[in-house]
């Protein structure tokens, strides 16, 4: 990915969806460019959510990309420093790594769409923003 605003919305924002965001239909309802990872795609098994994901991909509302290995390592190191590593699944770690990657490699503001508290805490501790999908979310002080 190049350092540019390519792939950003006109407001300069992109969204990284975790599985909960896909279950909630976010790829078809949120008017921002969205990304997810192959591990998230593997978690989407129910027919309705699978249709949402596939339609989002066909309509180019969501792209599936995996972060480079170096960003997985960086995500793991940061999560360990935030005391959340043992609370994150492999998929959560990949979503966090993708957020770090897009944040550093583009001029886009990256928002992570998730209701997972450990992922929310990790993302906000890294200075990134979240979109709460269905639930109240963590309290940010």
N, CA, C and O atoms as CSV, one atom per row, in Angstrom:
chain,resi,resn,atom,element,x,y,z
A,1,UNK,N,N,0.842,-1.179,0.000
A,1,UNK,CA,C,0.000,0.000,0.000
A,1,UNK,C,C,0.887,1.242,0.000
A,1,UNK,O,O,1.901,1.286,0.697
A,2,UNK,N,N,0.513,2.227,-0.764
A,2,UNK,CA,C,1.292,3.452,-0.848
A,2,UNK,C,C,0.833,4.453,0.203
A,2,UNK,O,O,-0.297,4.397,0.688
A,3,UNK,N,N,1.736,5.370,0.545
A,3,UNK,CA,C,1.381,6.467,1.433
A,3,UNK,C,C,0.576,7.483,0.648
A,3,UNK,O,O,1.137,8.373,0.009
A,4,UNK,N,N,-0.714,7.351,0.697
A,4,UNK,CA,C,-1.604,8.256,-0.008
A,4,UNK,C,C,-2.969,8.172,0.631
A,4,UNK,O,O,-3.169,7.460,1.614
A,5,UNK,N,N,-3.899,8.899,0.068
A,5,UNK,CA,C,-5.266,8.803,0.568
A,5,UNK,C,C,-6.088,7.864,-0.294
A,5,UNK,O,O,-7.305,7.780,-0.131
A,6,UNK,N,N,-5.434,7.149,-1.218
A,6,UNK,CA,C,-6.167,6.188,-2.042
A,6,UNK,C,C,-6.817,5.155,-1.137
A,6,UNK,O,O,-6.169,4.582,-0.261
A,7,UNK,N,N,-8.094,4.926,-1.356
A,7,UNK,CA,C,-8.815,3.976,-0.533
A,7,UNK,C,C,-9.523,4.621,0.640
A,7,UNK,O,O,-10.332,3.970,1.301
A,8,UNK,N,N,-9.237,5.899,0.918
A,8,UNK,CA,C,-9.917,6.618,1.990
A,8,UNK,C,C,-11.236,7.168,1.459
A,8,UNK,O,O,-11.437,7.296,0.251
A,9,UNK,N,N,-12.111,7.485,2.376
A,9,UNK,CA,C,-13.341,8.187,2.008
A,9,UNK,C,C,-12.984,9.648,1.757
A,9,UNK,O,O,-11.862,10.059,2.052
A,10,UNK,N,N,-13.903,10.436,1.225
A,10,UNK,CA,C,-13.629,11.869,1.066
A,10,UNK,C,C,-13.287,12.547,2.396
A,10,UNK,O,O,-12.631,13.588,2.409
A,11,UNK,N,N,-13.730,11.962,3.513
A,11,UNK,CA,C,-13.392,12.515,4.824
A,11,UNK,C,C,-12.039,12.011,5.320
A,11,UNK,O,O,-11.589,12.398,6.398
A,12,UNK,N,N,-11.388,11.145,4.533
A,12,UNK,CA,C,-10.077,10.633,4.918
A,12,UNK,C,C,-10.123,9.468,5.884
A,12,UNK,O,O,-9.134,9.198,6.565
A,13,UNK,N,N,-11.249,8.768,5.963
A,13,UNK,CA,C,-11.412,7.678,6.926
A,13,UNK,C,C,-11.609,6.334,6.243
A,13,UNK,O,O,-12.166,6.250,5.148
A,14,UNK,N,N,-11.142,5.285,6.911
A,14,UNK,CA,C,-11.431,3.902,6.525
A,14,UNK,C,C,-11.802,3.137,7.786
A,14,UNK,O,O,-11.461,3.537,8.899
A,15,UNK,N,N,-12.500,2.039,7.589
A,15,UNK,CA,C,-12.956,1.221,8.710
A,15,UNK,C,C,-12.396,-0.188,8.559
A,15,UNK,O,O,-12.384,-0.752,7.464
A,16,UNK,N,N,-11.933,-0.747,9.676
A,16,UNK,CA,C,-11.532,-2.149,9.736
A,16,UNK,C,C,-12.650,-2.871,10.478
A,16,UNK,O,O,-12.942,-2.546,11.629
A,17,UNK,N,N,-13.280,-3.851,9.827
A,17,UNK,CA,C,-14.387,-4.593,10.427
A,17,UNK,C,C,-13.911,-5.881,11.066
A,17,UNK,O,O,-13.169,-6.652,10.457
A,18,UNK,N,N,-14.345,-6.112,12.309
A,18,UNK,CA,C,-14.169,-7.442,12.872
A,18,UNK,C,C,-15.434,-8.239,12.549
A,18,UNK,O,O,-16.339,-7.715,11.900
A,19,UNK,N,N,-15.508,-9.470,12.983
A,19,UNK,CA,C,-16.652,-10.317,12.626
A,19,UNK,C,C,-17.968,-9.728,13.131
A,19,UNK,O,O,-18.981,-9.813,12.437
A,20,UNK,N,N,-17.974,-9.138,14.313
A,20,UNK,CA,C,-19.190,-8.552,14.857
A,20,UNK,C,C,-19.755,-7.455,13.965
A,20,UNK,O,O,-20.972,-7.308,13.853
A,21,UNK,N,N,-18.886,-6.692,13.339
A,21,UNK,CA,C,-19.325,-5.630,12.429
A,21,UNK,C,C,-20.000,-6.230,11.197
A,21,UNK,O,O,-20.972,-5.681,10.678
A,22,UNK,N,N,-19.478,-7.347,10.744
A,22,UNK,CA,C,-20.081,-8.018,9.582
A,22,UNK,C,C,-21.422,-8.640,9.975
A,22,UNK,O,O,-22.390,-8.569,9.218
A,23,UNK,N,N,-21.474,-9.253,11.169
A,23,UNK,CA,C,-22.732,-9.826,11.643
A,23,UNK,C,C,-23.814,-8.752,11.746
A,23,UNK,O,O,-24.994,-9.037,11.545
A,24,UNK,N,N,-23.412,-7.518,12.058
A,24,UNK,CA,C,-24.356,-6.406,12.199
A,24,UNK,C,C,-24.699,-5.755,10.856
A,24,UNK,O,O,-25.511,-4.832,10.810
A,25,UNK,N,N,-24.087,-6.227,9.762
A,25,UNK,CA,C,-24.391,-5.699,8.439
A,25,UNK,C,C,-23.663,-4.423,8.074
A,25,UNK,O,O,-24.044,-3.750,7.116
A,26,UNK,N,N,-22.623,-4.074,8.816
A,26,UNK,CA,C,-21.905,-2.824,8.585
A,26,UNK,C,C,-21.376,-2.647,7.158
A,26,UNK,O,O,-21.419,-1.530,6.644
A,27,UNK,N,N,-20.879,-3.699,6.497
A,27,UNK,CA,C,-20.348,-3.486,5.143
A,27,UNK,C,C,-21.364,-2.909,4.165
A,27,UNK,O,O,-20.983,-2.268,3.185
A,28,UNK,N,N,-22.645,-3.129,4.419
A,28,UNK,CA,C,-23.661,-2.621,3.501
A,28,UNK,C,C,-24.322,-1.340,4.001
A,28,UNK,O,O,-25.045,-0.689,3.247
A,29,UNK,N,N,-24.089,-0.970,5.249
A,29,UNK,CA,C,-24.775,0.196,5.795
A,29,UNK,C,C,-23.877,1.395,6.071
A,29,UNK,O,O,-24.370,2.520,6.159
A,30,UNK,N,N,-22.595,1.186,6.208
A,30,UNK,CA,C,-21.679,2.281,6.532
A,30,UNK,C,C,-21.054,2.828,5.255
A,30,UNK,O,O,-20.428,2.074,4.511
A,31,UNK,N,N,-21.208,4.124,4.984
A,31,UNK,CA,C,-20.717,4.689,3.722
A,31,UNK,C,C,-19.235,5.076,3.749
A,31,UNK,O,O,-18.867,6.161,3.299
A,32,UNK,N,N,-18.402,4.203,4.269
A,32,UNK,CA,C,-16.953,4.430,4.282
A,32,UNK,C,C,-16.270,3.203,3.704
A,32,UNK,O,O,-16.809,2.101,3.796
A,33,UNK,N,N,-15.084,3.372,3.106
A,33,UNK,CA,C,-14.324,2.201,2.651
A,33,UNK,C,C,-14.019,1.302,3.859
A,33,UNK,O,O,-13.658,1.782,4.934
A,34,UNK,N,N,-14.169,0.008,3.656
A,34,UNK,CA,C,-13.962,-0.930,4.748
A,34,UNK,C,C,-13.011,-2.045,4.340
A,34,UNK,O,O,-12.921,-2.431,3.174
A,35,UNK,N,N,-12.305,-2.546,5.349
A,35,UNK,CA,C,-11.360,-3.633,5.165
A,35,UNK,C,C,-11.607,-4.659,6.249
A,35,UNK,O,O,-12.116,-4.336,7.322
A,36,UNK,N,N,-11.247,-5.883,5.966
A,36,UNK,CA,C,-11.238,-6.931,6.971
A,36,UNK,C,C,-10.132,-7.907,6.602
A,36,UNK,O,O,-9.443,-7.728,5.598
A,37,UNK,N,N,-9.967,-8.938,7.419
A,37,UNK,CA,C,-8.880,-9.889,7.200
A,37,UNK,C,C,-9.428,-11.268,6.852
A,37,UNK,O,O,-10.616,-11.539,7.027
A,38,UNK,N,N,-8.566,-12.116,6.367
A,38,UNK,CA,C,-8.977,-13.473,5.999
A,38,UNK,C,C,-9.454,-14.272,7.207
A,38,UNK,O,O,-10.334,-15.122,7.073
A,39,UNK,N,N,-8.889,-14.015,8.381
A,39,UNK,CA,C,-9.345,-14.732,9.574
A,39,UNK,C,C,-10.758,-14.310,9.968
A,39,UNK,O,O,-11.539,-15.131,10.451
A,40,UNK,N,N,-11.090,-13.035,9.766
A,40,UNK,CA,C,-12.465,-12.590,10.018
A,40,UNK,C,C,-13.404,-13.287,9.038
A,40,UNK,O,O,-14.468,-13.765,9.428
A,41,UNK,N,N,-13.014,-13.344,7.777
A,41,UNK,CA,C,-13.839,-14.006,6.764
A,41,UNK,C,C,-14.118,-15.450,7.175
A,41,UNK,O,O,-15.237,-15.934,7.005
A,42,UNK,N,N,-13.117,-16.139,7.712
A,42,UNK,CA,C,-13.292,-17.531,8.155
A,42,UNK,C,C,-14.305,-17.647,9.293
A,42,UNK,O,O,-14.962,-18.679,9.430
A,43,UNK,N,N,-14.437,-16.597,10.111
A,43,UNK,CA,C,-15.372,-16.621,11.238
A,43,UNK,C,C,-16.824,-16.404,10.810
A,43,UNK,O,O,-17.748,-16.727,11.557
A,44,UNK,N,N,-17.022,-15.862,9.623
A,44,UNK,CA,C,-18.376,-15.553,9.154
A,44,UNK,C,C,-18.943,-16.801,8.490
A,44,UNK,O,O,-18.656,-17.088,7.328
A,45,UNK,N,N,-19.747,-17.533,9.242
A,45,UNK,CA,C,-20.241,-18.823,8.751
A,45,UNK,C,C,-21.743,-18.863,8.533
A,45,UNK,O,O,-22.225,-19.637,7.706
A,46,UNK,N,N,-22.494,-18.038,9.262
A,46,UNK,CA,C,-23.945,-18.110,9.075
A,46,UNK,C,C,-24.320,-17.512,7.723
A,46,UNK,O,O,-23.670,-16.589,7.232
A,47,UNK,N,N,-25.367,-18.050,7.141
A,47,UNK,CA,C,-25.733,-17.719,5.759
A,47,UNK,C,C,-26.021,-16.234,5.546
A,47,UNK,O,O,-25.572,-15.652,4.558
A,48,UNK,N,N,-26.757,-15.625,6.455
A,48,UNK,CA,C,-27.118,-14.215,6.293
A,48,UNK,C,C,-25.884,-13.315,6.331
A,48,UNK,O,O,-25.730,-12.434,5.485
A,49,UNK,N,N,-25.009,-13.533,7.308
A,49,UNK,CA,C,-23.794,-12.722,7.414
A,49,UNK,C,C,-22.852,-12.973,6.240
A,49,UNK,O,O,-22.180,-12.056,5.765
A,50,UNK,N,N,-22.808,-14.226,5.775
A,50,UNK,CA,C,-21.976,-14.572,4.622
A,50,UNK,C,C,-22.448,-13.793,3.392
A,50,UNK,O,O,-21.632,-13.312,2.606
A,51,UNK,N,N,-23.765,-13.673,3.229
A,51,UNK,CA,C,-24.318,-12.911,2.103
A,51,UNK,C,C,-23.951,-11.437,2.215
A,51,UNK,O,O,-23.618,-10.801,1.215
A,52,UNK,N,N,-24.008,-10.893,3.424
A,52,UNK,CA,C,-23.618,-9.492,3.650
A,52,UNK,C,C,-22.161,-9.292,3.237
A,52,UNK,O,O,-21.830,-8.345,2.524
A,53,UNK,N,N,-21.309,-10.189,3.691
A,53,UNK,CA,C,-19.886,-10.089,3.372
A,53,UNK,C,C,-19.650,-10.204,1.868
A,53,UNK,O,O,-18.940,-9.386,1.284
A,54,UNK,N,N,-20.237,-11.206,1.250
A,54,UNK,CA,C,-20.036,-11.414,-0.188
A,54,UNK,C,C,-20.572,-10.242,-1.005
A,54,UNK,O,O,-19.948,-9.820,-1.979
A,55,UNK,N,N,-21.727,-9.721,-0.605
A,55,UNK,CA,C,-22.286,-8.558,-1.311
A,55,UNK,C,C,-21.385,-7.337,-1.132
A,55,UNK,O,O,-21.165,-6.576,-2.074
A,56,UNK,N,N,-20.868,-7.158,0.081
A,56,UNK,CA,C,-19.944,-6.054,0.336
A,56,UNK,C,C,-18.690,-6.141,-0.522
A,56,UNK,O,O,-18.184,-5.125,-0.996
A,57,UNK,N,N,-18.195,-7.349,-0.719
A,57,UNK,CA,C,-17.002,-7.551,-1.555
A,57,UNK,C,C,-17.334,-7.264,-3.018
A,57,UNK,O,O,-16.583,-6.563,-3.697
A,58,UNK,N,N,-18.450,-7.799,-3.506
A,58,UNK,CA,C,-18.862,-7.589,-4.898
A,58,UNK,C,C,-19.067,-6.100,-5.181
A,58,UNK,O,O,-18.671,-5.604,-6.236
A,59,UNK,N,N,-19.683,-5.395,-4.242
A,59,UNK,CA,C,-19.946,-3.964,-4.411
A,59,UNK,C,C,-18.720,-3.093,-4.117
A,59,UNK,O,O,-18.780,-1.866,-4.200
A,60,UNK,N,N,-17.611,-3.752,-3.773
A,60,UNK,CA,C,-16.356,-3.081,-3.422
A,60,UNK,C,C,-16.520,-2.126,-2.243
A,60,UNK,O,O,-15.885,-1.073,-2.183
A,61,UNK,N,N,-17.388,-2.518,-1.306
A,61,UNK,CA,C,-17.571,-1.751,-0.074
A,61,UNK,C,C,-16.599,-2.234,1.001
A,61,UNK,O,O,-16.306,-1.520,1.961
A,62,UNK,N,N,-16.103,-3.469,0.820
A,62,UNK,CA,C,-15.164,-4.040,1.777
A,62,UNK,C,C,-14.121,-4.840,1.007
A,62,UNK,O,O,-14.441,-5.558,0.060
A,63,UNK,N,N,-12.870,-4.702,1.432
A,63,UNK,CA,C,-11.762,-5.446,0.831
A,63,UNK,C,C,-11.147,-6.338,1.898
A,63,UNK,O,O,-11.042,-5.962,3.065
A,64,UNK,N,N,-10.745,-7.524,1.471
A,64,UNK,CA,C,-10.106,-8.474,2.379
A,64,UNK,C,C,-8.604,-8.440,2.111
A,64,UNK,O,O,-8.140,-8.813,1.033
A,65,UNK,N,N,-7.856,-7.985,3.114
A,65,UNK,CA,C,-6.394,-7.992,3.019
A,65,UNK,C,C,-5.821,-8.404,4.371
A,65,UNK,O,O,-6.430,-8.172,5.416
A,66,UNK,N,N,-4.676,-8.999,4.336
A,66,UNK,CA,C,-3.986,-9.372,5.566
A,66,UNK,C,C,-2.776,-8.464,5.755
A,66,UNK,O,O,-2.096,-8.120,4.789
A,67,UNK,N,N,-2.510,-8.077,6.997
A,67,UNK,CA,C,-1.361,-7.205,7.245
A,67,UNK,C,C,-0.048,-7.964,7.057
A,67,UNK,O,O,-0.006,-9.180,7.243
A,68,UNK,N,N,1.012,-7.264,6.694
A,68,UNK,CA,C,2.327,-7.909,6.611
A,68,UNK,C,C,2.737,-8.495,7.969
A,68,UNK,O,O,2.309,-8.009,9.015
A,69,UNK,N,N,3.556,-9.525,7.940
A,69,UNK,CA,C,3.976,-10.225,9.167
A,69,UNK,C,C,4.590,-9.276,10.196
A,69,UNK,O,O,4.396,-9.457,11.398
A,70,UNK,N,N,5.316,-8.285,9.741
A,70,UNK,CA,C,5.929,-7.331,10.668
A,70,UNK,C,C,4.902,-6.592,11.509
A,70,UNK,O,O,5.171,-6.226,12.653
A,71,UNK,N,N,3.736,-6.377,10.941
A,71,UNK,CA,C,2.685,-5.690,11.689
A,71,UNK,C,C,2.002,-6.624,12.686
A,71,UNK,O,O,1.493,-6.166,13.709
A,72,UNK,N,N,1.984,-7.913,12.403
A,72,UNK,CA,C,1.487,-8.881,13.390
A,72,UNK,C,C,2.412,-8.848,14.603
A,72,UNK,O,O,1.952,-8.839,15.745
A,73,UNK,N,N,3.719,-8.831,14.346
A,73,UNK,CA,C,4.698,-8.750,15.438
A,73,UNK,C,C,4.532,-7.458,16.233
A,73,UNK,O,O,4.578,-7.467,17.463
A,74,UNK,N,N,4.340,-6.353,15.523
A,74,UNK,CA,C,4.159,-5.062,16.185
A,74,UNK,C,C,2.874,-5.073,17.018
A,74,UNK,O,O,2.863,-4.584,18.147
A,75,UNK,N,N,1.797,-5.626,16.466
A,75,UNK,CA,C,0.534,-5.704,17.191
A,75,UNK,C,C,0.691,-6.543,18.456
A,75,UNK,O,O,0.176,-6.185,19.515
A,76,UNK,N,N,1.398,-7.650,18.338
A,76,UNK,CA,C,1.624,-8.535,19.489
A,76,UNK,C,C,2.411,-7.794,20.575
A,76,UNK,O,O,2.070,-7.881,21.755
A,77,UNK,N,N,3.451,-7.074,20.184
A,77,UNK,CA,C,4.278,-6.330,21.136
A,77,UNK,C,C,3.466,-5.245,21.835
A,77,UNK,O,O,3.543,-5.091,23.054
A,78,UNK,N,N,2.686,-4.496,21.058
A,78,UNK,CA,C,1.857,-3.442,21.655
A,78,UNK,C,C,0.803,-4.029,22.585
A,78,UNK,O,O,0.606,-3.526,23.692
A,79,UNK,N,N,0.129,-5.076,22.153
A,79,UNK,CA,C,-0.901,-5.697,22.988
A,79,UNK,C,C,-0.303,-6.210,24.295
A,79,UNK,O,O,-0.930,-6.118,25.350
A,80,UNK,N,N,0.898,-6.743,24.219
A,80,UNK,CA,C,1.568,-7.200,25.440
A,80,UNK,C,C,1.814,-6.024,26.370
A,80,UNK,O,O,1.617,-6.136,27.580
A,81,UNK,N,N,2.245,-4.891,25.813
A,81,UNK,CA,C,2.510,-3.711,26.641
A,81,UNK,C,C,1.224,-3.120,27.229
A,81,UNK,O,O,1.272,-2.451,28.261
A,82,UNK,N,N,0.085,-3.357,26.588
A,82,UNK,CA,C,-1.212,-2.879,27.086
A,82,UNK,C,C,-1.887,-3.913,27.987
A,82,UNK,O,O,-3.002,-3.692,28.460
A,83,UNK,N,N,-1.222,-5.030,28.224
A,83,UNK,CA,C,-1.761,-6.134,29.033
A,83,UNK,C,C,-3.047,-6.715,28.456
A,83,UNK,O,O,-3.940,-7.112,29.204
A,84,UNK,N,N,-3.142,-6.765,27.132
A,84,UNK,CA,C,-4.331,-7.342,26.502
A,84,UNK,C,C,-4.007,-8.532,25.610
A,84,UNK,O,O,-4.919,-9.160,25.073
A,85,UNK,N,N,-2.740,-8.852,25.442
A,85,UNK,CA,C,-2.357,-9.913,24.515
A,85,UNK,C,C,-3.074,-11.228,24.816
A,85,UNK,O,O,-3.556,-11.898,23.903
A,86,UNK,N,N,-3.145,-11.595,26.096
A,86,UNK,CA,C,-3.771,-12.877,26.445
A,86,UNK,C,C,-5.296,-12.837,26.314
A,86,UNK,O,O,-5.947,-13.874,26.449
A,87,UNK,N,N,-5.877,-11.665,26.054
A,87,UNK,CA,C,-7.324,-11.530,25.894
A,87,UNK,C,C,-7.736,-11.439,24.425
A,87,UNK,O,O,-8.926,-11.457,24.111
A,88,UNK,N,N,-6.756,-11.341,23.530
A,88,UNK,CA,C,-7.047,-11.204,22.106
A,88,UNK,C,C,-6.928,-12.552,21.403
A,88,UNK,O,O,-5.987,-13.309,21.641
A,89,UNK,N,N,-7.882,-12.836,20.547
A,89,UNK,CA,C,-7.784,-14.030,19.714
A,89,UNK,C,C,-6.797,-13.754,18.578
A,89,UNK,O,O,-6.373,-12.617,18.370
A,90,UNK,N,N,-6.449,-14.788,17.865
A,90,UNK,CA,C,-5.580,-14.639,16.697
A,90,UNK,C,C,-6.229,-13.687,15.681
A,90,UNK,O,O,-5.547,-12.879,15.049
A,91,UNK,N,N,-7.542,-13.794,15.537
A,91,UNK,CA,C,-8.278,-12.925,14.622
A,91,UNK,C,C,-8.226,-11.474,15.097
A,91,UNK,O,O,-7.988,-10.568,14.299
A,92,UNK,N,N,-8.449,-11.249,16.403
A,92,UNK,CA,C,-8.373,-9.893,16.955
A,92,UNK,C,C,-7.003,-9.281,16.704
A,92,UNK,O,O,-6.889,-8.113,16.333
A,93,UNK,N,N,-5.979,-10.075,16.907
A,93,UNK,CA,C,-4.610,-9.597,16.702
A,93,UNK,C,C,-4.391,-9.215,15.237
A,93,UNK,O,O,-3.728,-8.219,14.947
A,94,UNK,N,N,-4.942,-9.999,14.322
A,94,UNK,CA,C,-4.805,-9.697,12.899
A,94,UNK,C,C,-5.562,-8.410,12.545
A,94,UNK,O,O,-5.071,-7.603,11.755
A,95,UNK,N,N,-6.744,-8.217,13.119
A,95,UNK,CA,C,-7.514,-6.985,12.890
A,95,UNK,C,C,-6.727,-5.782,13.409
A,95,UNK,O,O,-6.629,-4.766,12.721
A,96,UNK,N,N,-6.171,-5.888,14.606
A,96,UNK,CA,C,-5.367,-4.812,15.189
A,96,UNK,C,C,-4.149,-4.531,14.308
A,96,UNK,O,O,-3.817,-3.372,14.060
A,97,UNK,N,N,-3.488,-5.578,13.838
A,97,UNK,CA,C,-2.313,-5.405,12.975
A,97,UNK,C,C,-2.686,-4.702,11.668
A,97,UNK,O,O,-1.937,-3.857,11.179
A,98,UNK,N,N,-3.845,-5.052,11.106
A,98,UNK,CA,C,-4.294,-4.385,9.882
A,98,UNK,C,C,-4.564,-2.909,10.150
A,98,UNK,O,O,-4.248,-2.059,9.317
A,99,UNK,N,N,-5.141,-2.602,11.294
A,99,UNK,CA,C,-5.391,-1.198,11.653
A,99,UNK,C,C,-4.069,-0.435,11.770
A,99,UNK,O,O,-3.960,0.692,11.285
A,100,UNK,N,N,-3.079,-1.036,12.402
A,100,UNK,CA,C,-1.765,-0.399,12.508
A,100,UNK,C,C,-1.146,-0.180,11.136
A,100,UNK,O,O,-0.609,0.888,10.841
A,101,UNK,N,N,-1.232,-1.207,10.308
A,101,UNK,CA,C,-0.677,-1.144,8.956
A,101,UNK,C,C,-1.305,-0.011,8.149
A,101,UNK,O,O,-0.594,0.826,7.594
A,102,UNK,N,N,-2.628,0.017,8.083
A,102,UNK,CA,C,-3.293,1.058,7.293
A,102,UNK,C,C,-3.078,2.438,7.890
A,102,UNK,O,O,-2.985,3.423,7.157
A,103,UNK,N,N,-2.997,2.519,9.199
A,103,UNK,CA,C,-2.750,3.798,9.857
A,103,UNK,C,C,-1.370,4.351,9.504
A,103,UNK,O,O,-1.211,5.553,9.293
A,104,UNK,N,N,-0.391,3.478,9.444
A,104,UNK,CA,C,0.981,3.904,9.165
A,104,UNK,C,C,1.282,4.041,7.683
A,104,UNK,O,O,2.121,4.857,7.302
A,105,UNK,N,N,0.622,3.269,6.846
A,105,UNK,CA,C,0.974,3.228,5.427
A,105,UNK,C,C,0.075,4.067,4.526
A,105,UNK,O,O,0.310,4.145,3.321
A,106,UNK,N,N,-0.941,4.687,5.091
A,106,UNK,CA,C,-1.823,5.564,4.315
A,106,UNK,C,C,-1.986,6.867,5.086
A,106,UNK,O,O,-1.541,6.986,6.227
A,107,UNK,N,N,-2.611,7.813,4.469
A,107,UNK,CA,C,-2.947,9.054,5.170
A,107,UNK,C,C,-4.380,9.014,5.679
A,107,UNK,O,O,-4.968,10.056,5.967
A,108,UNK,N,N,-4.938,7.826,5.789
A,108,UNK,CA,C,-6.319,7.669,6.230
A,108,UNK,C,C,-6.389,7.627,7.757
A,108,UNK,O,O,-5.463,7.165,8.424
A,109,UNK,N,N,-7.503,8.117,8.292
A,109,UNK,CA,C,-7.813,7.901,9.697
A,109,UNK,C,C,-8.477,6.530,9.779
A,109,UNK,O,O,-9.472,6.277,9.099
A,110,UNK,N,N,-7.932,5.654,10.602
A,110,UNK,CA,C,-8.421,4.281,10.693
A,110,UNK,C,C,-9.318,4.130,11.913
A,110,UNK,O,O,-8.951,4.501,13.028
A,111,UNK,N,N,-10.505,3.576,11.674
A,111,UNK,CA,C,-11.471,3.287,12.725
A,111,UNK,C,C,-11.697,1.775,12.741
A,111,UNK,O,O,-11.888,1.170,11.687
A,112,UNK,N,N,-11.677,1.167,13.914
A,112,UNK,CA,C,-11.901,-0.272,14.023
A,112,UNK,C,C,-13.317,-0.491,14.544
A,112,UNK,O,O,-13.662,-0.039,15.636
A,113,UNK,N,N,-14.131,-1.186,13.758
A,113,UNK,CA,C,-15.516,-1.472,14.125
A,113,UNK,C,C,-15.563,-2.800,14.875
A,113,UNK,O,O,-15.364,-3.865,14.289
A,114,UNK,N,N,-15.828,-2.721,16.184
A,114,UNK,CA,C,-15.838,-3.912,17.023
A,114,UNK,C,C,-16.612,-3.666,18.309
A,114,UNK,O,O,-16.682,-2.537,18.796
A,115,UNK,N,N,-17.187,-4.717,18.849
A,115,UNK,CA,C,-17.789,-4.681,20.172
A,115,UNK,C,C,-16.940,-5.452,21.178
A,115,UNK,O,O,-17.293,-5.527,22.355
A,116,UNK,N,N,-15.841,-6.016,20.733
A,116,UNK,CA,C,-14.950,-6.793,21.593
A,116,UNK,C,C,-14.186,-5.831,22.513
A,116,UNK,O,O,-13.405,-5.004,22.043
A,117,UNK,N,N,-14.420,-5.947,23.824
A,117,UNK,CA,C,-13.814,-5.005,24.764
A,117,UNK,C,C,-12.286,-5.041,24.763
A,117,UNK,O,O,-11.641,-3.994,24.820
A,118,UNK,N,N,-11.713,-6.226,24.699
A,118,UNK,CA,C,-10.244,-6.319,24.703
A,118,UNK,C,C,-9.664,-5.658,23.450
A,118,UNK,O,O,-8.650,-4.964,23.522
A,119,UNK,N,N,-10.304,-5.876,22.318
A,119,UNK,CA,C,-9.841,-5.242,21.083
A,119,UNK,C,C,-10.049,-3.734,21.144
A,119,UNK,O,O,-9.181,-2.976,20.710
A,120,UNK,N,N,-11.180,-3.288,21.673
A,120,UNK,CA,C,-11.410,-1.852,21.828
A,120,UNK,C,C,-10.318,-1.222,22.689
A,120,UNK,O,O,-9.762,-0.182,22.335
A,121,UNK,N,N,-10.019,-1.847,23.803
A,121,UNK,CA,C,-8.995,-1.324,24.714
A,121,UNK,C,C,-7.633,-1.263,24.021
A,121,UNK,O,O,-6.906,-0.278,24.151
A,122,UNK,N,N,-7.300,-2.311,23.295
A,122,UNK,CA,C,-6.012,-2.369,22.613
A,122,UNK,C,C,-5.914,-1.286,21.542
A,122,UNK,O,O,-4.906,-0.585,21.451
A,123,UNK,N,N,-6.947,-1.155,20.747
A,123,UNK,CA,C,-6.968,-0.178,19.659
A,123,UNK,C,C,-6.868,1.246,20.201
A,123,UNK,O,O,-6.073,2.045,19.707
A,124,UNK,N,N,-7.673,1.563,21.217
A,124,UNK,CA,C,-7.646,2.920,21.758
A,124,UNK,C,C,-6.336,3.195,22.494
A,124,UNK,O,O,-5.855,4.328,22.488
A,125,UNK,N,N,-5.758,2.182,23.122
A,125,UNK,CA,C,-4.462,2.360,23.784
A,125,UNK,C,C,-3.364,2.680,22.781
A,125,UNK,O,O,-2.380,3.338,23.118
A,126,UNK,N,N,-3.535,2.213,21.547
A,126,UNK,CA,C,-2.561,2.497,20.483
A,126,UNK,C,C,-2.823,3.848,19.822
A,126,UNK,O,O,-2.114,4.233,18.892
A,127,UNK,N,N,-3.835,4.567,20.296
A,127,UNK,CA,C,-4.133,5.886,19.747
A,127,UNK,C,C,-5.041,5.879,18.535
A,127,UNK,O,O,-5.203,6.901,17.868
A,128,UNK,N,N,-5.637,4.723,18.245
A,128,UNK,CA,C,-6.567,4.625,17.128
A,128,UNK,C,C,-7.993,4.727,17.657
A,128,UNK,O,O,-8.225,4.663,18.864
A,129,UNK,N,N,-8.937,4.884,16.747
A,129,UNK,CA,C,-10.333,5.061,17.146
A,129,UNK,C,C,-11.150,3.806,16.848
A,129,UNK,O,O,-10.776,2.967,16.029
A,130,UNK,N,N,-12.281,3.714,17.549
A,130,UNK,CA,C,-13.167,2.571,17.370
A,130,UNK,C,C,-14.563,3.054,16.965
A,130,UNK,O,O,-14.939,4.205,17.190
A,131,UNK,N,N,-15.304,2.144,16.369
A,131,UNK,CA,C,-16.734,2.319,16.153
A,131,UNK,C,C,-17.395,1.191,16.924
A,131,UNK,O,O,-17.134,0.015,16.671
A,132,UNK,N,N,-18.248,1.556,17.862
A,132,UNK,CA,C,-19.000,0.545,18.608
A,132,UNK,C,C,-20.141,0.078,17.722
A,132,UNK,O,O,-20.905,0.891,17.202
A,133,UNK,N,N,-20.253,-1.207,17.555
A,133,UNK,CA,C,-21.197,-1.760,16.592
A,133,UNK,C,C,-22.607,-1.863,17.171
A,133,UNK,O,O,-23.540,-1.272,16.625
A,134,UNK,N,N,-22.775,-2.597,18.256
A,134,UNK,CA,C,-24.113,-2.803,18.832
A,134,UNK,C,C,-24.193,-2.432,20.299
A,134,UNK,O,O,-25.265,-2.089,20.797
A,135,UNK,N,N,-23.080,-2.496,20.988
A,135,UNK,CA,C,-23.093,-2.345,22.441
A,135,UNK,C,C,-22.395,-1.062,22.844
A,135,UNK,O,O,-21.749,-0.401,22.030
A,136,UNK,N,N,-22.536,-0.724,24.106
A,136,UNK,CA,C,-22.039,0.542,24.631
A,136,UNK,C,C,-20.524,0.704,24.457
A,136,UNK,O,O,-20.061,1.798,24.136
A,137,UNK,N,N,-19.762,-0.342,24.658
A,137,UNK,CA,C,-18.311,-0.260,24.498
A,137,UNK,C,C,-17.604,0.101,25.781
A,137,UNK,O,O,-18.216,0.242,26.840
A,138,UNK,N,N,-16.303,0.245,25.660
A,138,UNK,CA,C,-15.485,0.554,26.824
A,138,UNK,C,C,-15.643,2.025,27.187
A,138,UNK,O,O,-16.052,2.849,26.369
A,139,UNK,N,N,-15.312,2.322,28.412
A,139,UNK,CA,C,-15.303,3.704,28.876
A,139,UNK,C,C,-13.903,4.250,28.623
A,139,UNK,O,O,-12.916,3.678,29.085
A,140,UNK,N,N,-13.818,5.343,27.900
A,140,UNK,CA,C,-12.521,5.951,27.595
A,140,UNK,C,C,-12.352,7.151,28.502
A,140,UNK,O,O,-13.147,8.091,28.473
A,141,UNK,N,N,-11.297,7.106,29.314
A,141,UNK,CA,C,-11.090,8.212,30.254
A,141,UNK,C,C,-10.224,9.300,29.677
A,141,UNK,O,O,-9.958,10.298,30.347
